[in-house]
Amino acid sequence: MTMAFDEAMRASPAETKAASTAKALGPLPEWDLSHLYSSMESDLLKADLDRAMSDSQSFAGLYRGKLVALAEHEDAGKLLAEAVKGFEALSDLLGRIGAYAGLVYAGDTTDPQRAKFYGDTQDKLNAAVTELLFFELELNRIEPALLARLSAEGPLSHWKPWLEDLAKDKPHQLEDRIEALFHEKSMTGHAAWNRLFDETIASLRFTFGDEELTLELTLNKLQDADGAVRKAAAEALSEVFRAHLRTFALITNTLAKDKEISDRWRKFEDVADSRHLANRVEREVVDALVSAVREAYPRLSHRYYKLKAKWFGREQLDFWDRNAPLPKVEQRTIPWTEARDTVLDAYGAFSPEMAGIARRFFDEKWIDAPARPGKAPGAFAHPTVPSAHPYVLVNYQGKPRDVMTLAHELGHGVHQVLAAPNGALMAPTPLTLAETASVFGEMLTFRRLLDGTMDQKQRKAMLAAKVEDMINTVVRQIAFYSFERKVHEARKSGELTAEALCELWMSVQAESLGPAIRLGPGYEPFWCYIPHFIHSPFYVYAYAFGDCLVNSLYGVYQNAAEGFQERYFALLSAGGTKHHSELLAPFGLDARDPAFWQIGLTMIEGMIIELEGME
């Protein structure tokens, strides 16, 4: 008996299935982080860390306490431009180091060596950044009319959008020493609790038959064609989440209190105002979005899930069946190469330039795709810094949604590449607009797949999957936002028990999903694994903002395709240099108009109506 045959004889059914899935997926790429640094022990990395600290100290020695006086100098525009240029160079250097440490850590958050490297690097970066905190604070102390005149022309005019944007933070800035204290304490405050959450989530294992699965692999089984598999996965998730509820409740309570303290010192009126400011979007715009989506629950999620329950021959679906594939529709594992070609073809049909940028992610090893133990769950596109390039992380398992996730993250990546020439200070895009390219990339991919599918059952399955993605992006994320608001408001009155958090979760889920989804026992702790609640409070509405915005943009594209690509690329290339109203104006769109949100919501409703007609 050969060794290979002997090993196969000893393999469990689970191992055999895993091997079969891996074979179907084909080779999955892992990113090459040597584009940033060759290793955690790299001499260049050590030298850059030393240089980051020494250059930050030198910069502080040169400019701290002097910017207001410098603005009065006869050559003020040139001198201030030199200072901002130096600050931008330091921002790029610090960002490169931080990005590398974060990406290494994301590759395996359970590895003690990587965790120590990440923590130690963050400590050193924190010290360097503390030296630079004065700069933006002092720029905002220059008399506004004077700074406006200096930045109107000459060398400082290049950074005029950044300076104008910076001024919006002025009402919430604190005295220099308090800002420094807030920053330094963040490493033992919210950053430490973020890390505890990440490492706890990555270390969780869920018993499924004779397997011990990670979170990502277990969540993936909620999309399995077999209802028994979905139920078993949901029960495994619930059991482990419930066993760790005290930890997750403590993390949530601590971070909510930490944010309340910061908001109070910075004089933010509403629990979400700091996020609105960071997103450069007005509270009334977000309120209009939330109101429009909540009013649309009955005609979107409630209506769709009632239809889906009917397809399954039931009055109600259990919560683990919410994202189940349609019955009697063939499910297959989509190889990585097919996913790659699908996305690139869709991008190329819209714009060869867009496809060319996306192709670099595959050709130059900017993507990490395998679902490894310890790897950060979910997916993201990290912009790193303008002097480098973005990286994409996905946990690819061959489901149709994984193809859409790839399209989504590559949209982010293309956006980040196009915005990079704006430099480290102006390349970053507010989250509301940062989701534009990603959701648009998904839409392009979906439409191309749908147009190429002639089989009626497959078309129905694809349309249903897209509706579910849109509901998850719009309805579900606004429900998440509502949950966060309830949590942060309630936390002002005292610590919340795990049971209280579960009750708040169930209340918003019942409202948003509707009566056709049975939220039975076991679903109560499912709030605890959502990373956005921990890492970026109130981030979630940006998804709904982006989806509705893209639906409107896509409507413009369909009705007036000529010249659209140029305007679209101009929007992406702007990075953070323009307000959303200025960027949307060339398309005839205005997010401040309450009717704007109905465009996107009506598109989702139209797809549901189309599905009803396929009965």
Secondary structure, 3 states (H helix, E strand, C coil): CCHHHHHHHHCCHHHHHHHHHHHHHCCCCCCCHHHCCCCCCCHHHHHHHHHHHHHHHHHHHHHCCCHHHHCCCCCHHHHHHHHHHHHHHHHHHHHHHHHHHHHHHHHCCCCHHHHHHHHHHHHHHHHHHHHHHHHHHHHCCCCHHHHHHHHCCCHHHHHHHHHHHHHCCHHHCCCHHHHHHHHHHHCCCHHHHHHHHHHHHHHCCEEECCEEECHHHHHHHHHCCCHHHHHHHHHHHHHHHHHCHHHHHHHHHHHHHHHHHHHHHHCCCCCCHHHHHHHCCCHHHHHHHHHHHHHHCHHHHHHHHHHHHHHCCCCCEEHHHCCCCCCCCCCCCCCHHHHHHHHHHHHHHHCHHHHHHHHHHHHCCCEECCCCCCCCCCCEEECCCCCCCCEEECCCCCCHHHHHHHHHHHHHHHHHHHHHHHCCCCCCCCHHHHHHHHHHHHHHHHHHHHHCCCCHHHHHHHHHHHHHHHHHHCHHHHHHHHHHHHHHHHHCCCCCCHHHHHHHHHHHHHHHHCCCEECCCCCHHHHHHCHHHHHCCCCCHHHHHHHHHHHHHHHHHHHCCCCHHHHHHHHHHCCCCCCHHHHHHHHCCCCCCCCHHHHHHHHHHHHHHHHHCCC
